Amino acid sequence: MIPYQVIEKKSQGFALKETEIREFVLGYSNGLIPDYQMSALLMAIFIKGMTSDETLDLTRVMLESGERMDFSGSPGFVADKHSTGGVGDKVSILLAPILAVLGIHVPMISGRGLGHSGGTLDKLESIPGFNVNLGLQEWKDLVLSQGLGLIGQTGTICPADKKIYALRDVTATVRSIPLISASIMSKKIAEGIQGLVLDVKTGNGAFMQTLTDSRLLANSLVSIGTGYGIKTTALITDMNQPLGLAIGNWFEIEESVRGLQGNGPADLMDVTYALGAEILRMADPKLSQDEAVEMQKKTVADGSAFEKLKKITELQGGNPKVLDELEKYPKARFQTTIRSTQSGYLSGIDTMSLGFAGIQLGAGRKIISDRIDHSSGMYIHCKLGDKMGVGDEMLTLYSEDEDKLRSVEEQISAGFTFTETTPELPPLIVERIT
């Protein structure tokens, strides 16, 4: 296999053979193919796409590049949730402890920030000491004993995907249905789960911005999951505005804690409960939707889900006290509030630009080696449909770099649009796909 020939073949729109995908991906994973050639192939795939057979081959190669977990001896239903990425999406941090309290075993392998979208691992690491790099046996023991373990990809779980994932983040090759599908599903299959619910975002803050593309992605993911014998459903959810009110790593941990304490934003909690209901009903098909939602709400009301988050934080090396004392977390040195310059009903938010603004402030990476500032981020003070007056607060931005704060401030204001009449709001849960 000559890498140049594979890149040229895909760039001309031809389907790759399984052997070509295997040799190229494993060659890159093993250091035999350089970044620039893998970047070229990723861009060719991004532009020309892949057939369903190619996508399955890519998933299989990534999966077989490492180990697969075995939870067949687990006393409870083993399941996970995954989001295709958005802005302010911190559902995993709420849902995993809720499900664990309800007897679901959640072996969650999460990712870091990708493009404009924040990463669960980066958020967890804003908790001082939280270790997302557990060994596989330690992680498995935690899942079996506590119902939950939150880690990133190890060197032995889909290592080919781990290396490619980091490259996609900085080469603008994220929004590709075959690349997203193979990356997500190889990791999920490797977890050894019985059930999977997928949160496929749609709208101007999602990787798939049209409902048509979101449906294509959802169907691709569900098809791969069911093909591997996993109970799989997908909810297409709205991402035309940030989910919740917080953007940025610690900011989203803080909002997650408040959600588990019963004070979370309504949209965040509704999406969390809807996704959780899917898994609970996989485990017990006799449950109604309302019953599955009420079970989750009870774990919030009685504090058990929050206690589970604190317990898992402690067992993974983090300091659970910071979750009880949110106000004591170090704040960024600089902050500024953006106010409305016009009146009317908020009818549009450039959600993706807010995600990239978070990166500019220091909450994400421009290049692979960038370090994240967990104290950078923003709080949103308005949602679509709100009636605004001149001077009303829209966002408060935080950063350790005052120059970055000023440059972002100028960019963001143009991303809000207003109408004189109440706008029609998109539904939060757009569609369910099985």
N, C-alpha and C positions, 0 to 999 in steps of 0.2 A: 504494500500500500504506500503510495506517494501522496503526502498530505496536499500538495498543490493540486493534484488531479481530483481529489475528493472535494476540495473547496470550489474548484472550477465547475465540477459537475453539479453541485448544489446551487451555485450562483446562476447557472443556466436553467434552473428549475427542474432538474431531473431527480427522481427518487434515488436515495442511497440504499445500497444493499446492507443487510444486517452485518456482514463481515466488515464493511467499510466503516459503519458507525462504531462497531465494537473496537476495531483497531485504532481508530482516531481518538475515541473517548478514553480508552485505556492507555493509549500512548501519551495523551496529555496528562492523565492522572499520574502516570509513572515518570513524568519529567522528560519524555522522549520527544514531545512536540511542544514548541514554545508558545507563550501567550499570544503572540501576534498571529499565529496561524489558527489557534482556537478562536480568537476574536473574529478573524475573517470568516470562519465557518459559522459562528453564532450569528453574525450579521447576515450571511447568506440565508440561513434558516429563518431569521427574523423577516427578511424581505420575501423569500420564496415559499416559506412554509414547509410543512411535512405532511405526508399522507398518514392515515391512522396506523398503518402497518409500521411506518418509520417511527411514529411516536411510541408505539408499543415496544419496538426494538430498542429505542433510546431509554425508555423506562427500565426495561429488562437489563440492559447493560449497566446502568447506574446501580440498580438493585443488586446485581450479582458482583459488583466491584467490591462489596464488603459483606459484613455479617448480617444475619436476620435473627431477630429476637424470637423467643418461644415462650408464650404465656399460656400454653395449653393447660397447665396445671393450676391456673388462677381460679380461686373460688368465686370470683365475680365476673361480670361482663366486662370485656376489655375494649375500650373505644377511645377515639380521639376526635378532636375538632381542628379544622384548619381554615384559615382565611386567605384569600388570594391577595390581600393587601389593600390598605386604604390609609386614610389620615385620621388619627385619633382612635384607631381601632385597638382597644386593649381588652377585648372580650375574653381571650384565653386566660388572662390573669384572674378574672372573676369566675369563669365557667369551670375551670379545672378543679378548684377546691369545692365548688358546689357539687359537682358530680361525684367527687371522691367521698364526700359526706354521705351521699345517697347510694353508696355501694358500688359505683362504677370504678374500675381501675383504669387510670389515664396515664399511659406512658408517652408523655408529650415531648417530641423532638421539635424544637422551634428554630427559627432563623433569625438572622440579624437584619438590619435595615436593608431594603432593596429599592433602588431608585428613590422616589419621593416618599415611599412608605416606610414607617418605623418598624423595628424588629422587636419581637418579644424578648429575645435574649438581652438586647441592649437595655430594655426597660428593667428586666430583672436585675441586671448588674448595677443599676443605679441604687439598689438596696445594698448598703455596705457589707462586703464579705460574701454576698450570694454567689455560690459556685455553680455555674452551668456546665462545667467540664468534668462531671463525674465519670468514673469508669462504668462500663456496661453492667457488671455484676452488682456494683453498689447502687446503680440506678434501678436495676430490676428488683433488688431487695426493697428499695424504698417504695416502688410501685406496689409490690405485694403486701408490704406492712402498713403503708399509709394510704394506699389507693392513688398515689400521685408521685410523679417525678418529673422535673422540668429541666431538660438539658438541651444542648446544641448537638450538632452532628459530631460524633467522635471520629477518630481516624479510621475506624473500622465499619461505621455505618455509612453506606453510600459515599465513599471517599471521592469518587469521580464527580458526583454532584456537588459536593462541598467546594471543590476547587473551581468548578465551572460557575457555581452560584456567585462566588465573590467576583469573578470576572464579569458576569452579566451586570452586576450592580454598577460598574463604572464604565461600561461600554454601550449603554443605551440599547441593550438587547433584552430587556425585561419583558416587554409587552408582546409576547409570542405564545400562542396557545400550546404548541407542542413543547416548547421549552418549559413553560409553567407546569404543564401536565406531568411531564416526565420528572421534573424536580420534586414536585409535591408528592406524587404518588409513589415514587421509589422510596422515599423516606417513610411514608405512612405504611406501606406494605412491609417494610423492614422492621417496623415496630411490633409486628405480630398481633395486630388488633383484629377484633371481630366486627367492629362497627366504626363508621366514619361519617361525620357530618361536615360538609364543606360550605363555607360562607363565601360565596362568589359575589364580589362587589361589582356594581354597575354605576356609571355616572362620571362626572367630570373629575372626580378624585380617585377613580379606579384605573387599573391597568387596562381593563376592557371597558371602554367608555360608552359603548352602545349596548342596548339590550340584546341585539342579535349576536354580537361577539361574546357577551356574557353567557348567553345560552349555549353557544358553541363550546365555550370553555367548560361550563358546568356539565354538559353532556359528555365531553371528553374525559373529564375526571371521574364521573360516575361510571362510565363504561369501563375504564381501567380497573376501578375498585371492585365492581361486581364481577369482572372477569377473573379477578384473583380471589373470589369467594368472600369478599368483605361486604357486609350490609352497608350500602352507601347511599346517602341522599345529599342534595345540595339545595341551599336556599340562596336565591339571588336577592341581595339586599342593597338598598340605596346608598350611594356614596356621592351625592351631589352637594353634600356638606359634610364637615367632619363629624365623626361619631362621638357623641359626648361634647365636652367643653374644653378638654385639655389636649394639647399637642406637645410632645417632648417626653423624654424617658421618665424622669422622676415625676413630672406632672401627671403622667398617665398612671403611674403606680399609685400616686396619691388619690386620683379619681377612682381607681379600682377599689382601694381601701374604703373610700366613702360609699361606693356602691355596695360593698359587702357589709357595710354598717347601716344600710337602709337609706342612704342619702345620694344615690347615684342618679344621673340624668335619665329621664324617662326613655329616650331613644336607645341609650346604651343598655339599659336593663331589659328592654323589650327584645332587642336582638339576642342578648345573652340567653334569656329564657326560651326564646323560640328555637335556638340552636340546641340548647340543653334538652328540650322536650323531644327533639328528634332522636337523640341517643337514648333517653329513658324509655321511649316507646320501642326502640330496637330491642332493648333488654327485656322489656315486658310489653308485648303487643296489646295486652288487655287494657293498658292505661289510655285514658282519653287525653287529648291535648290540654284541656283545662286542668286535669289532675296532675299532669307532668309539670305544668307551670307552677301550680300551687305547691308542689313538693319542693321546688327550688326556692320559691319565696319564703318558705318556712325556714330553710337553712340560713337565710339572711336575717329573718326576724329573730331567730333564737341565738344568733351569733356563731353558730357552729362552722359555717363556711369561712368566716373571718379567722376563727381560731385555727382552722385547717391551714389557711394561708400562712399564718404565723408559725405554725408547727413545721411546715415544709421549708419555710425560710430558715428556721433554726437548724434543721437537719441538713440543709444544704450550705451551711456555713455562714448564713446571713444573720444580721442583727434584728430580731423581731421587734425590739423596743422602738425602732424608728417608725414602725407601722402604727404604734400606739401614740407616738408623739410627732405627728406630721409637721407641726409648726416649727419644730426644732431643726428641720433639715436645712443645710446651708443654701442660701439664696444667691442667685447671680448678682454681681455687683451693680449691673445697670438694667434699667427697665424703662419702658415708655408705653403710654396708652394711645392707641389710635382711635380717633373719634369720627363720627359721621359728619360729612360736610354737606349733607342734604337730608331732606325729610322724605318720608314715604314708607312703603312696605318693602322689607328686604326680600328681593325676588331671585337673587343669584349670588353665589359665592364661587370664586375660582379656587376650588378645593385643592387641586394639585399644586397650585402656586403656594398655598400655605404649607404643604408638605415640603416643598423645596426651600421655602423661607426658613423652616425649622432647621434644615441642613445648613443654610447660610449662618444661622445664629450659633451653630455649634452642636446641634442635637443629632447630626448624622454625618456621614462620610462623603467627601468628594473623591477621594482616592482610597484604595484598600487600607493603607497604613494610617489613615487619620484616626486620632483619638477623639472620643466623644466627650462632650461636656454635659454631664447629666443635669446641671442646674439651668441649662438653656432650654427655652421653649416658649410656649404662649398659652394664654387662657382666652377663650372666646366668650363674649358677653351677649351674643345675639344669635338667633337661629332663623332659618328661612320662614317668612311669614310674619316676623315681628314688625310692629310699627315703630319706626325710628324718627327721632327728631334731630335737628342740627345740634351737634355737640354731644350726642349720646355716645357712650363707650361701645366700641366694637371689639377690640382686642387689646390685651396687655402683653407686651413682648419682653422677654428676659434674655440677657446674654452677658458673658464675661468680657465681651469686646464691644466697646461703645460705637466704633466705626461700623461694625457689622449691623448693629442695632439700627443706626441711621439709614444705612443703605437698604435694609429690608423694609423699614418703615415707609420709604418712598414707593417701593414696588407693590406693597400689599393693598394700599388704599384703592387702587384702580380695580381690584378684584371683587368689589362689592357693587351690585346693581340694585336699583330701587324702582318700584312702580307706584302709581297713585292708588291702585286698587289691590285688594288682597290677592296674591298669586295662588295658583293651583299648586298644591304641594304633592310631590311624588310619594307613593306609599313606601313605608319603611321596609316591609317584606314584599318584594315584587313578585316572586314566583318560587314554587317548590318543584324540584326536578328529581325523579327517581329513575 
